[in-house]
Amino acid sequence: MADGIAGRPEWAALEIVHELAGADVSAVSPQADWDFIAATRFRFTNVDVELPSLGVPAFGINYGPDMRLERTLRGRQVRGIGNPGHLSLLPPDDPSRWLFDKPGDIMLVILNRKYLDAAIETASGRSPASVEIMPQFTIRDLTLERIAHQLLNKISDPAFDSKLRTEFLAQELAEHILQTHTSLDLRPPSRPHTMPPNRLKRAEDFIGANLGQDMSLQDIANAAGMSLFHFAKVFKRATGRSPHQYLTERRMLQARSLLHDGRLSVGEVASAVGLSQNRFGIVFKRLMRMTPSKFREVLNS
Protein backbone atom coordinates (compact mmCIF):
# COMPACT_ATOMS: atom_id res chain seq x y z
CA MET A 1 0.00 0.00 0.00
CA ALA A 2 1.38 3.41 -0.92
CA ASP A 3 1.99 6.17 1.61
CA GLY A 4 -0.71 8.75 2.16
CA ILE A 5 -0.90 11.75 -0.14
CA ALA A 6 0.98 13.96 2.32
CA GLY A 7 3.85 11.48 2.43
CA ARG A 8 4.37 11.25 -1.32
CA PRO A 9 6.97 13.80 -2.43
CA GLU A 10 6.22 13.42 -6.13
CA TRP A 11 3.01 15.38 -5.59
CA ALA A 12 4.78 18.11 -3.65
CA ALA A 13 7.40 18.37 -6.41
CA LEU A 14 4.68 18.65 -9.04
CA GLU A 15 3.06 21.54 -7.19
CA ILE A 16 6.42 23.31 -6.78
CA VAL A 17 7.08 23.13 -10.52
CA HIS A 18 3.57 24.37 -11.31
CA GLU A 19 4.01 27.38 -9.02
CA LEU A 20 7.50 28.40 -10.11
CA ALA A 21 6.81 27.91 -13.82
CA GLY A 22 3.58 29.93 -13.71
CA ALA A 23 1.86 26.84 -15.08
CA ASP A 24 -1.37 26.91 -17.02
CA VAL A 25 -2.26 23.26 -16.38
CA SER A 26 -4.12 21.32 -19.06
CA ALA A 27 -3.78 17.83 -17.54
CA VAL A 28 -2.69 16.44 -14.19
CA SER A 29 -2.73 12.95 -12.73
CA PRO A 30 -5.33 12.18 -10.03
CA GLN A 31 -3.68 12.07 -6.60
CA ALA A 32 -6.11 9.57 -5.12
CA ASP A 33 -5.87 7.05 -7.95
CA TRP A 34 -2.15 6.90 -8.83
CA ASP A 35 0.60 5.42 -6.70
CA PHE A 36 4.38 5.88 -7.14
CA ILE A 37 4.19 8.29 -10.06
CA ALA A 38 2.76 11.69 -10.97
CA ALA A 39 2.40 13.43 -14.32
CA THR A 40 1.22 16.76 -15.63
CA ARG A 41 1.01 18.69 -18.86
CA PHE A 42 1.11 22.45 -18.70
CA ARG A 43 2.01 25.61 -20.52
CA PHE A 44 4.68 27.48 -18.59
CA THR A 45 4.47 31.28 -18.65
CA ASN A 46 7.67 32.07 -16.72
CA VAL A 47 10.74 31.86 -18.94
CA ASP A 48 13.28 32.10 -16.09
CA VAL A 49 12.62 29.26 -13.64
CA GLU A 50 14.79 28.42 -10.63
CA LEU A 51 13.92 25.01 -9.24
CA PRO A 52 15.06 23.83 -5.81
CA SER A 53 16.15 20.25 -5.31
CA LEU A 54 12.89 18.38 -5.90
CA GLY A 55 13.89 15.27 -3.95
CA VAL A 56 12.52 13.03 -6.71
CA PRO A 57 13.69 12.07 -10.20
CA ALA A 58 11.76 13.86 -12.93
CA PHE A 59 11.83 14.37 -16.66
CA GLY A 60 10.10 16.88 -18.90
CA ILE A 61 9.27 16.55 -22.60
CA ASN A 62 8.69 19.41 -25.02
CA TYR A 63 5.16 19.09 -26.40
CA GLY A 64 5.30 22.45 -28.13
CA PRO A 65 7.27 23.92 -31.06
CA ASP A 66 11.04 24.32 -31.19
CA MET A 67 12.49 26.44 -28.39
CA ARG A 68 15.87 27.64 -27.27
CA LEU A 69 16.73 26.86 -23.67
CA GLU A 70 19.56 26.98 -21.18
CA ARG A 71 20.00 24.86 -18.07
CA THR A 72 22.32 25.54 -15.14
CA LEU A 73 23.01 22.48 -13.01
CA ARG A 74 25.89 21.86 -10.59
CA GLY A 75 27.38 25.21 -11.63
CA ARG A 76 27.50 24.24 -15.31
CA GLN A 77 25.50 25.91 -18.08
CA VAL A 78 24.39 24.10 -21.22
CA ARG A 79 22.39 25.52 -24.10
CA GLY A 80 20.42 23.82 -26.82
CA ILE A 81 17.35 23.59 -29.02
CA GLY A 82 14.37 21.68 -27.69
CA ASN A 83 12.45 20.16 -30.59
CA PRO A 84 9.08 18.44 -30.13
CA GLY A 85 9.79 15.21 -28.25
CA HIS A 86 13.13 16.33 -26.83
CA LEU A 87 13.38 15.67 -23.10
CA SER A 88 15.55 16.53 -20.13
CA LEU A 89 16.05 14.37 -17.02
CA LEU A 90 16.68 15.88 -13.59
CA PRO A 91 18.34 13.99 -10.73
CA PRO A 92 16.49 14.24 -7.41
CA ASP A 93 19.04 16.16 -5.33
CA ASP A 94 20.17 19.04 -7.53
CA PRO A 95 18.68 22.53 -7.81
CA SER A 96 18.59 23.90 -11.34
CA ARG A 97 17.83 27.02 -13.31
CA TRP A 98 16.06 27.04 -16.68
CA LEU A 99 15.97 29.90 -19.19
CA PHE A 100 13.67 29.70 -22.23
CA ASP A 101 13.33 31.99 -25.22
CA LYS A 102 9.50 31.83 -24.98
CA PRO A 103 6.68 30.13 -23.08
CA GLY A 104 6.15 26.49 -23.98
CA ASP A 105 4.13 23.30 -23.60
CA ILE A 106 5.67 20.65 -21.32
CA MET A 107 4.80 17.14 -20.16
CA LEU A 108 6.40 16.43 -16.77
CA VAL A 109 6.73 12.96 -15.21
CA ILE A 110 7.87 12.46 -11.60
CA LEU A 111 8.74 9.13 -9.99
CA ASN A 112 8.44 8.32 -6.29
CA ARG A 113 11.93 8.36 -4.71
CA LYS A 114 11.34 5.40 -2.38
CA TYR A 115 10.07 3.35 -5.30
CA LEU A 116 13.23 4.06 -7.30
CA ASP A 117 15.45 3.36 -4.28
CA ALA A 118 13.78 -0.03 -3.83
CA ALA A 119 14.38 -0.78 -7.50
CA ILE A 120 18.08 0.09 -7.11
CA GLU A 121 18.48 -2.22 -4.13
CA THR A 122 16.64 -5.07 -5.89
CA ALA A 123 18.53 -4.73 -9.17
CA SER A 124 22.03 -4.15 -7.83
CA GLY A 125 22.14 -4.91 -4.12
CA ARG A 126 23.74 -1.51 -3.63
CA SER A 127 22.78 1.40 -1.41
CA PRO A 128 20.71 3.95 -3.37
CA ALA A 129 23.00 6.68 -2.01
CA SER A 130 25.88 5.15 -3.98
CA VAL A 131 24.04 5.30 -7.33
CA GLU A 132 23.94 8.53 -9.32
CA ILE A 133 21.14 9.44 -11.70
CA MET A 134 22.80 11.13 -14.65
CA PRO A 135 21.24 14.43 -15.76
CA GLN A 136 20.19 14.58 -19.41
CA PHE A 137 19.53 17.64 -21.57
CA THR A 138 17.45 17.81 -24.78
CA ILE A 139 17.85 14.14 -25.68
CA ARG A 140 15.55 11.66 -27.40
CA ASP A 141 14.58 8.53 -25.47
CA LEU A 142 11.93 6.37 -27.09
CA THR A 143 10.99 4.58 -23.88
CA LEU A 144 10.58 7.72 -21.77
CA GLU A 145 8.55 9.37 -24.52
CA ARG A 146 6.25 6.37 -24.75
CA ILE A 147 5.74 6.14 -20.99
CA ALA A 148 4.94 9.86 -20.76
CA HIS A 149 2.39 9.67 -23.56
CA GLN A 150 0.74 6.58 -22.09
CA LEU A 151 0.43 8.41 -18.78
CA LEU A 152 -1.11 11.40 -20.55
CA ASN A 153 -3.56 9.02 -22.20
CA LYS A 154 -4.49 7.63 -18.77
CA ILE A 155 -5.13 11.15 -17.49
CA SER A 156 -7.37 12.09 -20.42
CA ASP A 157 -9.12 8.72 -20.64
CA PRO A 158 -8.98 6.87 -17.30
CA ALA A 159 -10.13 3.25 -17.29
CA PHE A 160 -11.05 0.81 -14.55
CA ASP A 161 -7.45 -0.48 -14.49
CA SER A 162 -5.75 2.94 -14.31
CA LYS A 163 -4.08 2.26 -10.94
CA LEU A 164 -2.70 -1.09 -12.07
CA ARG A 165 -1.57 0.29 -15.41
CA THR A 166 0.17 3.32 -13.93
CA GLU A 167 1.94 1.12 -11.37
CA PHE A 168 3.21 -1.00 -14.24
CA LEU A 169 4.45 2.15 -16.01
CA ALA A 170 6.16 3.30 -12.81
CA GLN A 171 7.97 -0.02 -12.65
CA GLU A 172 8.97 0.21 -16.30
CA LEU A 173 10.17 3.79 -15.78
CA ALA A 174 12.29 2.84 -12.75
CA GLU A 175 13.88 -0.07 -14.62
CA HIS A 176 14.64 2.07 -17.66
CA ILE A 177 16.20 4.87 -15.60
CA LEU A 178 18.41 2.33 -13.83
CA GLN A 179 19.52 0.65 -17.04
CA THR A 180 20.01 3.78 -19.12
CA HIS A 181 20.46 6.90 -16.99
CA THR A 182 22.41 5.93 -13.86
CA SER A 183 26.00 5.15 -12.94
CA LEU A 184 25.04 1.47 -12.65
CA ASP A 185 26.12 -0.89 -15.39
CA LEU A 186 23.41 -3.55 -15.49
CA ARG A 187 24.19 -4.74 -18.99
CA PRO A 188 25.31 -8.35 -19.38
CA PRO A 189 28.97 -8.80 -20.39
CA SER A 190 29.35 -8.35 -24.11
CA ARG A 191 32.04 -8.90 -26.65
CA PRO A 192 34.24 -5.91 -27.43
CA HIS A 193 32.92 -3.48 -29.99
CA THR A 194 34.84 -3.99 -33.18
CA MET A 195 33.20 -1.33 -35.32
CA PRO A 196 35.40 1.76 -35.66
CA PRO A 197 33.57 4.87 -34.35
CA ASN A 198 34.00 6.75 -37.63
CA ARG A 199 32.35 3.93 -39.60
CA LEU A 200 29.52 3.68 -37.06
CA LYS A 201 28.93 7.42 -37.40
CA ARG A 202 28.82 7.13 -41.20
CA ALA A 203 26.17 4.43 -40.92
CA GLU A 204 24.11 6.38 -38.39
CA ASP A 205 24.35 9.60 -40.40
CA PHE A 206 23.31 7.78 -43.58
CA ILE A 207 20.28 6.27 -41.85
CA GLY A 208 19.28 9.62 -40.32
CA ALA A 209 19.53 11.42 -43.66
CA ASN A 210 17.46 8.83 -45.54
CA LEU A 211 14.60 7.91 -43.21
CA GLY A 212 12.07 8.56 -45.97
CA GLN A 213 13.81 6.28 -48.44
CA ASP A 214 13.62 2.53 -49.00
CA MET A 215 17.16 1.63 -47.99
CA SER A 216 18.76 -1.80 -47.93
CA LEU A 217 21.28 -3.29 -45.56
CA GLN A 218 23.76 -3.15 -48.42
CA ASP A 219 23.15 0.60 -48.78
CA ILE A 220 23.99 1.18 -45.11
CA ALA A 221 27.03 -1.11 -45.25
CA ASN A 222 28.26 0.76 -48.32
CA ALA A 223 27.87 4.08 -46.49
CA ALA A 224 29.97 2.69 -43.65
CA GLY A 225 32.55 1.36 -46.11
CA MET A 226 32.21 -2.24 -44.92
CA SER A 227 31.24 -5.62 -46.29
CA LEU A 228 27.62 -6.59 -45.79
CA PHE A 229 28.29 -9.61 -43.56
CA HIS A 230 30.84 -7.91 -41.34
CA PHE A 231 28.76 -4.73 -41.02
CA ALA A 232 25.59 -6.45 -39.81
CA LYS A 233 27.51 -8.36 -37.14
CA VAL A 234 29.56 -5.52 -35.68
CA PHE A 235 26.76 -2.92 -35.93
CA LYS A 236 24.65 -4.92 -33.50
CA ARG A 237 27.59 -5.36 -31.15
CA ALA A 238 28.24 -1.60 -31.19
CA THR A 239 24.63 -0.43 -30.76
CA GLY A 240 22.82 -3.34 -29.13
CA ARG A 241 20.33 -3.33 -32.01
CA SER A 242 20.27 -4.84 -35.45
CA PRO A 243 20.42 -2.36 -38.35
CA HIS A 244 16.71 -2.99 -38.97
CA GLN A 245 15.81 -2.33 -35.32
CA TYR A 246 17.94 0.80 -35.29
CA LEU A 247 16.32 2.09 -38.49
CA THR A 248 12.84 1.41 -37.12
CA GLU A 249 13.62 3.26 -33.91
CA ARG A 250 14.96 6.28 -35.78
CA ARG A 251 11.88 6.31 -38.01
CA MET A 252 9.52 6.22 -35.02
CA LEU A 253 11.40 9.02 -33.28
CA GLN A 254 11.05 11.15 -36.40
CA ALA A 255 7.41 10.16 -36.80
CA ARG A 256 6.55 11.27 -33.29
CA SER A 257 8.09 14.67 -33.95
CA LEU A 258 6.11 14.97 -37.19
CA LEU A 259 2.85 13.98 -35.48
CA HIS A 260 3.18 17.16 -33.41
CA ASP A 261 2.67 19.08 -36.68
CA GLY A 262 -1.09 19.21 -37.22
CA ARG A 263 -0.62 20.18 -40.85
CA LEU A 264 0.53 16.67 -41.79
CA SER A 265 -1.88 13.78 -42.11
CA VAL A 266 -0.96 10.39 -40.66
CA GLY A 267 -0.41 9.18 -44.22
CA GLU A 268 1.99 12.03 -44.92
CA VAL A 269 3.91 11.28 -41.73
CA ALA A 270 4.15 7.62 -42.75
CA SER A 271 5.48 8.60 -46.17
CA ALA A 272 8.01 10.97 -44.62
CA VAL A 273 9.57 8.08 -42.69
CA GLY A 274 9.55 5.66 -45.62
CA LEU A 275 6.62 3.43 -44.65
CA SER A 276 3.19 2.67 -46.05
CA GLN A 277 0.37 4.00 -43.88
CA ASN A 278 -0.69 0.48 -42.92
CA ARG A 279 2.84 -0.63 -42.00
CA PHE A 280 3.46 2.62 -40.15
CA GLY A 281 0.34 2.07 -38.06
CA ILE A 282 1.39 -1.47 -37.14
CA VAL A 283 4.96 -0.53 -36.17
CA PHE A 284 3.93 2.62 -34.31
CA LYS A 285 1.31 0.78 -32.27
CA ARG A 286 3.76 -2.00 -31.42
CA LEU A 287 6.33 0.47 -30.07
CA MET A 288 4.04 3.14 -28.59
CA ARG A 289 1.11 0.87 -27.63
CA MET A 290 -1.32 3.21 -29.32
CA THR A 291 -2.11 4.10 -32.92
CA PRO A 292 -0.71 7.26 -34.56
CA SER A 293 -4.22 8.73 -34.57
CA LYS A 294 -4.64 8.03 -30.86
CA PHE A 295 -1.20 9.54 -30.19
CA ARG A 296 -2.30 12.73 -31.92
CA GLU A 297 -5.69 12.66 -30.17
CA VAL A 298 -3.97 12.48 -26.77
CA LEU A 299 -1.52 15.19 -27.83
CA ASN A 300 -4.39 17.52 -28.72
CA SER A 301 -6.67 16.62 -25.81
N, C-alpha and C positions, 0 to 999 in steps of 0.2 A: 504494500500500500504506500502511495506517495505521501510526502509530508503535506501538511496543510498549506493553503495558499500563502500565508504569511511567511512560511519557512522555505519558500521556493524562490531562490534568487534570480532565476531567469525572468520572472515576472517583474521584479523590481528593476532589473536591467532594462527591460523593454520600456518601462515607464520613464526611466532616466533618458533613454535615447529619444523617445517621443518629445519630452520636454525640451531638451537642449537643441534638438534639430528643428523645433517649431513645426512639429509634424501635423500634417493634414491627413489623418488616418482613413484609408479606404477599406482596410481589412485587418482584423486582429483575431488571434486564436482565442477560443473560449477558455477562461481560466478554470472553470469547474469541470471541464470535460477532457482536458489534455494533461497528461503527466509527462514529466521529464523534458519537455520541449515547449518552446513558445515561438510564435512567428507573427509577423506583421508586415503589411505593405502600406507605405505612406509616401506622401510628397513632402520633402523637407523644404522649408522656406528659408531657414538660416544657412548661409553659405560659408560661415566660419564656425565650426563646431568643435569645442573642446570636451572630450569625453574622459571622465575619470576611469580608473580601473573598474571594469564591470563585474569582476569576480566570476565570470562565466565565459566560456568560448562562444564566439558569435561570428557569423559571416553575413555580409550584405551583398546583394546582387543588383546591378543597374537594370531597371525595367523601363527606363526612359531612353531618350536619344543620347548620342555621344556627348560626353562632358569632359572637361579638363579638371583634374583634381590633384591635390597634394596631401600627403599624409606625413605627419611627424610622429615617430615612434622610437622610444629609447634614444632620443636626441638626434635621430637621423631623419632627414627629409628625403622623400621620393616623390617624383611627379610622373604623371602619365595621362593617358586617354582612357576613359571608361566607356567602352562600347556596350550596346545592349547585350546582356548576358555575362559581362565581365564581373568578377566578384573579388572581394577582399575578405581575408580571414583575420580576426583579432584574437590573440591569446587572452586568457582571462585576467592576467595580473598587471597589464600595462595600460597606463593612460595614453591617450592619443589626441592629436589635433588634425582636423580635416578641413581643407579649404577647397571650395568648388567654384567654378566659373559661373554657375547659375543654379537655381533650384532644380531638383530632380525627383525621380520616381524610384524608390528603393524597396526591395524585399529583404527583410531582416529575419534571420533564423538564429535562435539562441538555445543552447543545450544546457541541461542541468549539470552543474559541476560534479556533484556526488555521483551522478550516473556515469559520467566520463571517467572519474577516478576509479570507480568499480570496474569499468571496462579495462583500464590500464592494468590494474592488479590481476585481473583474470587472464588477460592476454600475455602479460610479460612477467608476472610475479614481482614486479618492481614497485617501489613506492611512487605514487603519483607525483610527489614533489621532485623526483629525480628525472621526470620526463617533461621536455619542453615542447609546447605547441608552437610551431614555426609560423610567424606572421606571413601572410600572402597579400599581394597588392596587384589589383587589376589582372587577374589570371582567368583562364577558363578551366573549369572542372566539371565534366559531364555529370558525375554522380551528385555533386552538391547542387548543381542546377536542377537536376531531376527531383531530388528530395524537396527542394524549396518549392518547386511548382506543384508537386503532389500535396504538400502542406497547404498551399494556397487554394488548391482545388477542394481540400477538406474543409477549409474555412468557408468557402463560397457555397459548397454543396455538401453539408455534413450528412453522414449516413449512420445507420444504427451501429456500425462497427468502427466509428471514428476513433474512439479511445484505443482500441486494439491496433488499428492501422497506424495511428500516430506513434504508439509505443514501438511498433516495428520499425518505423522510419527513424525514431530516435536511436534505436539499436544500430541500424544501418549507418546512420550518421556518425555515431561514436566509433564504430569499426573503421569507417573510411578515414576519419580524421587520424586515428592511430596509425593506420597503414600508410597514409600518404602525407600527412602534415605534422608529424612529430619527429623527435630525435630518435625514436625507436626504429629499429630495423627488423620488421617482422616478416620480411620476405624469405622464402626458403633459399638455401644456398644454390647458386646458379653457376653455370660455366662462364668463364671470362668473356666479356664482350670482345668480339674480334672484328667488328665493323669500324673502320676508321671514322672519327667524328666528322671529317670533311665530306666523306661519302654519304654518311647518314644525313647530314644537312642537305646535301644535294637531293636526296630522295624525298625528304620531308618538304623541301621547297617546291620540288616538282609537283608533288601531290597537292600542296596548298594552292598552287597557281592554276591547277587544272581540275578543280573539283566538279566543274560542270561538264567535263569531257568523259567519254568512255575510254578509260585508260586500261592498259593491260599490265600484267606483272612484268612483262618484257620491257614495256615503256619505262617503268619505274627503275628497273635494273639498269637499263641503258643510261638513264639520267644520272644514276649513281656511278656509272662506269664499271659495272661488275657483271659477271656471268649470272644468268638467271638462277641456276641451282644454288650457287654460293650466296647470292643476294638474299633469297627467300629465307635461308637458314640463319644467316647472321643478323638479318633485320629483326627477326623475332627475338633473338637473344638480346639485342641491344635495346629494344623497346618493350618487350614483354607481350607484344601483339603481332599477329601475322600482318603482312602488308594489307590484306583485305580488311581485317579488323581495324587497322589503323585508318585506312581510307574511309571506312564507314563512320568511324568516330568523328573524323574531321568533317565529313559531309553533314552529320547531324548537328555538330556545333555550329556550322555555317547556317544550316537550315533554321535553327532556333533563333539566331540573330535576324534572319530574314523574316521570320514569322512576326517579329515585332513591328515590321513595316506593313501597315494596313493596306498599302496600295497594291501589294502583291497577292494574288490568289494562291491557294495551296498548290495548284497545278504549276504556277509560275515558280514557286519556291522549289518544288520538286525538280523542275527543269534546270533551275540554276545550280543544283547540286548533282546533276547528271543522272537522275533517276526518273522512271515513269511515275505517274501519280499513284498508281496502285502499289508499286514496289516501295515508294517513299512512305506511304501510309503504313505498310506492314513493318518496315524497319524502324520507323519513328515510334510506333506503338510498342514494339518489342523493347526498345531502349528507354523510352520515357514513360511507358505504361499508360499512355493516353494517346488518342489520335491527334494529328496536327490541328484539326478543327477544334477539338476540345482544348488543346493547349492555347490556342488563340482565344477561345471563349473565356477561359480562366484568366488569361492575360488582360482581357478587356472587361472583366466583370467588375 
